[in-house]
Amino acid sequence: MEDAVPYRSPHFYQLGADAQSALVKRSVVIKGHKTSISLEDIFWAALRHIALDQNTTISEIVARIDAKRNGSTRSSAIRQYIMAD
C-alpha cells in the first residue's frame, strides 16, 4: 500500500482554469450492494485521501457516512462529512 497521504480539506484542492466542476458518477459498494454516487471531482479526491489516511476504502468511508445520515441525500451527506472534517 502507498504511504499514507495526509488529509486535506477540499479547499486545498484548487480547481485550475481548465478544470470542470461537473459531477462525476462513480460506483461504491454499501452493505454488499453496488450504488452510484455523483460528486464533484474535488470531493472524490478528498475521499481518496481520507481512505488512504485511515487505511480503508472509499466504499467503507461512504458506508459509515451512509449509516449516520438522516434525511439528506447520500451525496450531500458525503459533502457535509468532508467539509466538517
Secondary structure, DSSP 4 states (H G I P E B T S, - for coil): -PPPPPP--GGGSPPPTT----EEEEEEEETTEEEEEEEEHHHHHHHHHHHHHTTS-HHHHHHHHHHH--SS-HHHHHHHHHHH-
